[in-house]
């Protein structure tokens, strides 16, 4: 049975475990989730346009507005749950987000965002290139993409590596 937005449970087996501006996430099994979403970034990820890396989840499209991916644990204490390098990357990405220049025209987010990646410390050059690839992928849907990072949209591997679950969105698709 396909999930219905706003439902607390779906077919008595899938429980709503999270919701955001674009998506509702349901627990499908102990290690899988179903995402009912109108987020173009989810579609972009499911098409394989994001770089293949543990930094981003692998998203599979099930139907026009439904996606599936591995279940990732919530981050409640980044400093404790992330390994030291990933925690430093998390802090650098928070700084990146917090120091993002003012943008007069939304269609310049892409070019400014990619250029602003140069503010990341050189020890994160690999991640910077992965983020540039992700920016390029999202640009297929619009150049007004934004990046946000907080404990609610990240996760971690068993070894404490950072996973960026839901850090990109398109400003033009935002529901106010």
C-alpha positions as CSV (number, residue, x, y, z in Angstrom):
1,X,0.0,0.0,0.0
2,X,1.4,3.4,-0.9
3,X,1.7,5.9,2.0
4,X,-0.6,8.8,2.3
5,X,0.9,12.1,3.4
6,X,0.0,13.0,6.9
7,X,-1.0,9.5,7.9
8,X,0.4,8.3,11.3
9,X,0.8,4.8,10.1
10,X,0.6,3.1,6.7
11,X,-1.0,-0.4,6.3
12,X,-0.4,-1.0,10.0
13,X,3.2,-2.0,9.3
14,X,4.9,1.3,8.4
15,X,5.0,4.0,11.0
16,X,5.7,7.7,10.3
17,X,9.1,8.4,11.8
18,X,9.9,11.8,10.3
19,X,8.5,14.6,8.2
20,X,9.9,17.8,6.7
21,X,9.0,20.5,4.2
22,X,9.0,18.1,1.3
23,X,8.9,14.5,2.7
24,X,7.3,12.1,5.0
25,X,9.5,9.2,6.1
26,X,8.1,5.8,7.1
27,X,9.9,2.9,8.7
28,X,9.5,0.0,6.3
29,X,11.7,-2.6,8.0
30,X,14.3,-2.5,10.7
31,X,16.9,-1.2,8.2
32,X,14.8,0.4,5.4
33,X,12.6,3.5,5.1
34,X,10.1,4.6,2.5
35,X,10.0,8.3,1.7
36,X,6.9,9.9,0.2
37,X,8.2,13.1,-1.3
38,X,7.8,15.9,-3.8
39,X,11.4,16.9,-3.3
40,X,13.3,17.2,-6.6
41,X,16.6,16.5,-4.8
42,X,15.3,13.0,-3.8
43,X,14.6,12.4,-7.5
44,X,18.0,13.6,-8.4
45,X,19.6,11.3,-5.9
46,X,17.6,8.3,-7.1
47,X,18.7,8.9,-10.7
48,X,22.3,8.4,-9.6
49,X,23.4,12.0,-10.3
50,X,25.0,12.4,-6.8
51,X,28.5,11.1,-6.4
52,X,28.7,7.5,-5.2
53,X,30.2,7.9,-1.7
54,X,29.2,7.2,1.9
55,X,28.8,11.0,2.4
56,X,25.4,10.7,0.7
57,X,22.7,8.0,1.0
58,X,21.8,5.7,-1.8
59,X,18.2,6.6,-2.7
60,X,16.1,4.3,-4.9
61,X,12.9,5.5,-6.7
62,X,9.9,3.2,-6.1
63,X,7.3,5.3,-7.9
64,X,6.7,8.8,-9.1
65,X,6.7,10.3,-5.5
66,X,8.0,7.4,-3.4
67,X,11.6,6.5,-2.6
68,X,13.4,4.0,-0.5
69,X,16.7,4.0,1.3
70,X,18.6,2.5,4.2
71,X,17.4,3.6,7.7
72,X,20.0,5.8,9.3
73,X,20.0,6.6,13.0
74,X,19.2,10.1,14.3
75,X,22.1,12.3,15.4
76,X,21.4,13.7,18.9
77,X,25.0,14.5,19.9
78,X,27.3,15.1,16.9
79,X,30.4,15.5,18.9
80,X,29.9,12.0,20.5
81,X,28.4,10.2,17.5
82,X,30.7,11.4,14.8
83,X,34.4,10.4,14.7
84,X,36.8,13.4,15.1
85,X,37.4,14.0,11.4
86,X,33.7,13.8,10.6
87,X,32.9,16.1,13.5
88,X,35.4,18.6,12.2
89,X,33.8,18.3,8.7
90,X,30.4,18.9,10.3
91,X,31.6,22.0,12.0
92,X,33.3,23.2,8.8
93,X,30.0,22.7,6.9
94,X,28.1,24.5,9.6
95,X,30.5,27.4,9.2
96,X,30.1,27.2,5.4
97,X,26.3,27.5,5.9
98,X,26.5,30.3,8.5
99,X,28.9,32.4,6.5
100,X,27.1,32.0,3.2
101,X,27.1,35.4,1.5
102,X,23.9,37.4,1.0
103,X,22.3,36.6,-2.3
104,X,20.4,39.3,-4.1
105,X,19.1,37.0,-6.9
106,X,18.1,33.4,-6.0
107,X,19.4,32.1,-9.4
108,X,22.9,32.9,-8.2
109,X,22.9,30.4,-5.3
110,X,24.6,27.8,-7.4
111,X,27.6,29.9,-8.5
112,X,28.0,31.5,-5.2
113,X,27.5,28.2,-3.3
114,X,30.2,26.4,-5.4
115,X,32.6,29.3,-5.0
116,X,31.9,29.5,-1.3
117,X,33.0,25.9,-1.0
118,X,36.6,27.2,-1.2
119,X,36.1,28.4,2.4
120,X,36.3,24.8,3.6
121,X,39.7,23.9,5.0
122,X,42.0,22.1,2.6
123,X,41.9,18.9,4.7
124,X,38.4,18.5,3.3
125,X,39.3,18.8,-0.4
126,X,37.8,15.3,-1.1
127,X,34.5,16.3,0.5
128,X,34.6,19.7,-1.3
129,X,34.8,17.9,-4.6
130,X,32.0,15.6,-3.7
131,X,29.9,18.6,-2.6
132,X,30.7,20.3,-5.9
133,X,29.4,17.2,-7.8
134,X,26.2,17.3,-5.6
135,X,25.7,21.0,-6.4
136,X,26.1,20.2,-10.1
137,X,23.6,17.4,-9.9
138,X,21.0,19.6,-8.1
139,X,21.6,22.3,-10.7
140,X,19.8,20.1,-13.2
141,X,16.7,21.0,-11.3
142,X,17.4,24.7,-10.8
143,X,20.3,27.0,-9.8
144,X,18.5,28.3,-6.7
145,X,19.7,25.4,-4.5
146,X,20.5,25.9,-0.9
147,X,22.6,23.9,1.6
148,X,21.7,23.5,5.2
149,X,23.2,21.3,7.9
150,X,22.0,20.5,11.4
151,X,21.7,17.3,13.5
152,X,18.2,16.7,12.1
153,X,19.4,16.2,8.5
154,X,22.6,14.2,9.0
155,X,23.5,10.7,10.2
156,X,26.5,8.6,10.8
157,X,28.0,5.2,9.9
158,X,28.9,2.6,12.7
159,X,32.5,4.0,12.5
160,X,31.2,7.6,13.0
161,X,31.5,8.9,9.4
162,X,29.2,11.7,8.5
163,X,26.3,11.1,6.2
164,X,24.5,14.1,4.6
165,X,20.9,12.9,4.4
166,X,18.9,15.9,3.5
167,X,21.1,19.0,3.2
168,X,20.1,20.3,-0.2
169,X,16.9,21.9,-1.2
170,X,15.7,24.2,-4.0
171,X,14.6,27.7,-2.7
172,X,11.9,27.9,-5.4
173,X,10.3,24.7,-4.2
174,X,10.2,25.7,-0.6
175,X,6.7,25.9,1.0
176,X,6.4,29.0,3.2
